[in-house]
Amino acid sequence: MAYQAKNLSVLGYANGFTLWHYTTTDTAATVDTSGYFNAAVEMLRVGDFILANCATGGSPAHGIFVVASNSGGVVDLADLTAFGGTDTD
C-alpha cells in the first residue's frame, strides 16, 4: 500500500509545529521509508510529530515518528519510537 491522504489528520497546531495522526495497514518500516510522505510535502515540516497506528491489519505497531527532513520534495521520517510494551497479564 502507499500513503493515503485521507488517513493523515491534524491533531494540533501551534507556533509552527503540527501534531499529526496517521493510520495505515502498512508496517512502520514501510512508513519510515524516505519518500513515503512525498505527497504531503507541502504540509509536513521538519520537527512535526506524527502519532501513528501502523500495520492495523496484522500485528499493529503504535508510536511516534518525527519529520527528520523535507527537502527537494522528499520527506523523510526518523524511525518509529514505539508506545506500549508486552502485556504480561
Contacts in CASP RR format, 6 or more apart in sequence:
PFRMAT RR
TARGET T0000
AUTHOR 0000-0000-0000
METHOD contacts of the structure
MODEL  1
MAYQAKNLSVLGYANGFTLWHYTTTDTAATVDTSGYFNAAVEMLRVGDFI
LANCATGGSPAHGIFVVASNSGGVVDLADLTAFGGTDTD
1 24 0 8 1.000
1 25 0 8 1.000
1 26 0 8 1.000
1 30 0 8 1.000
2 26 0 8 1.000
2 36 0 8 1.000
3 24 0 8 1.000
3 36 0 8 1.000
3 37 0 8 1.000
3 38 0 8 1.000
3 39 0 8 1.000
3 40 0 8 1.000
4 24 0 8 1.000
5 39 0 8 1.000
5 40 0 8 1.000
7 22 0 8 1.000
7 23 0 8 1.000
7 24 0 8 1.000
8 20 0 8 1.000
8 21 0 8 1.000
8 22 0 8 1.000
8 40 0 8 1.000
8 43 0 8 1.000
8 50 0 8 1.000
9 20 0 8 1.000
9 21 0 8 1.000
9 22 0 8 1.000
10 18 0 8 1.000
10 19 0 8 1.000
10 20 0 8 1.000
11 19 0 8 1.000
11 20 0 8 1.000
11 21 0 8 1.000
11 51 0 8 1.000
12 18 0 8 1.000
12 19 0 8 1.000
13 19 0 8 1.000
16 45 0 8 1.000
17 45 0 8 1.000
17 47 0 8 1.000
17 48 0 8 1.000
17 49 0 8 1.000
18 43 0 8 1.000
18 44 0 8 1.000
18 45 0 8 1.000
18 48 0 8 1.000
18 49 0 8 1.000
19 48 0 8 1.000
19 49 0 8 1.000
19 51 0 8 1.000
20 44 0 8 1.000
20 48 0 8 1.000
20 49 0 8 1.000
20 50 0 8 1.000
20 51 0 8 1.000
21 50 0 8 1.000
21 51 0 8 1.000
21 52 0 8 1.000
21 53 0 8 1.000
22 31 0 8 1.000
22 50 0 8 1.000
22 51 0 8 1.000
22 52 0 8 1.000
22 53 0 8 1.000
22 65 0 8 1.000
23 52 0 8 1.000
23 53 0 8 1.000
23 54 0 8 1.000
23 56 0 8 1.000
24 31 0 8 1.000
24 52 0 8 1.000
24 53 0 8 1.000
24 54 0 8 1.000
24 55 0 8 1.000
24 56 0 8 1.000
25 55 0 8 1.000
25 56 0 8 1.000
25 57 0 8 1.000
25 58 0 8 1.000
26 54 0 8 1.000
26 55 0 8 1.000
27 54 0 8 1.000
27 55 0 8 1.000
27 61 0 8 1.000
28 52 0 8 1.000
28 54 0 8 1.000
28 55 0 8 1.000
28 61 0 8 1.000
28 63 0 8 1.000
28 79 0 8 1.000
28 80 0 8 1.000
28 82 0 8 1.000
30 36 0 8 1.000
30 54 0 8 1.000
31 52 0 8 1.000
31 54 0 8 1.000
31 65 0 8 1.000
31 77 0 8 1.000
31 80 0 8 1.000
32 65 0 8 1.000
32 77 0 8 1.000
32 78 0 8 1.000
32 79 0 8 1.000
32 80 0 8 1.000
34 74 0 8 1.000
34 75 0 8 1.000
34 76 0 8 1.000
35 74 0 8 1.000
35 75 0 8 1.000
35 76 0 8 1.000
36 75 0 8 1.000
36 77 0 8 1.000
37 44 0 8 1.000
37 67 0 8 1.000
37 75 0 8 1.000
37 77 0 8 1.000
38 73 0 8 1.000
38 74 0 8 1.000
38 75 0 8 1.000
40 75 0 8 1.000
41 70 0 8 1.000
41 72 0 8 1.000
41 73 0 8 1.000
41 74 0 8 1.000
41 75 0 8 1.000
44 50 0 8 1.000
44 67 0 8 1.000
44 70 0 8 1.000
44 75 0 8 1.000
45 67 0 8 1.000
45 70 0 8 1.000
46 67 0 8 1.000
46 68 0 8 1.000
46 69 0 8 1.000
46 70 0 8 1.000
47 66 0 8 1.000
47 67 0 8 1.000
47 68 0 8 1.000
48 66 0 8 1.000
48 67 0 8 1.000
49 64 0 8 1.000
49 65 0 8 1.000
49 66 0 8 1.000
49 67 0 8 1.000
50 64 0 8 1.000
50 65 0 8 1.000
50 66 0 8 1.000
50 67 0 8 1.000
50 77 0 8 1.000
51 63 0 8 1.000
51 64 0 8 1.000
52 61 0 8 1.000
52 62 0 8 1.000
52 63 0 8 1.000
52 64 0 8 1.000
52 65 0 8 1.000
52 80 0 8 1.000
53 60 0 8 1.000
53 61 0 8 1.000
53 62 0 8 1.000
54 60 0 8 1.000
54 61 0 8 1.000
54 62 0 8 1.000
54 80 0 8 1.000
55 61 0 8 1.000
61 80 0 8 1.000
61 82 0 8 1.000
62 82 0 8 1.000
62 83 0 8 1.000
62 84 0 8 1.000
63 80 0 8 1.000
63 81 0 8 1.000
63 82 0 8 1.000
63 83 0 8 1.000
64 80 0 8 1.000
64 81 0 8 1.000
64 83 0 8 1.000
65 77 0 8 1.000
65 78 0 8 1.000
65 79 0 8 1.000
65 80 0 8 1.000
65 81 0 8 1.000
66 77 0 8 1.000
66 78 0 8 1.000
66 81 0 8 1.000
67 75 0 8 1.000
67 76 0 8 1.000
67 77 0 8 1.000
67 78 0 8 1.000
68 76 0 8 1.000
68 77 0 8 1.000
68 78 0 8 1.000
69 75 0 8 1.000
69 76 0 8 1.000
70 76 0 8 1.000
END
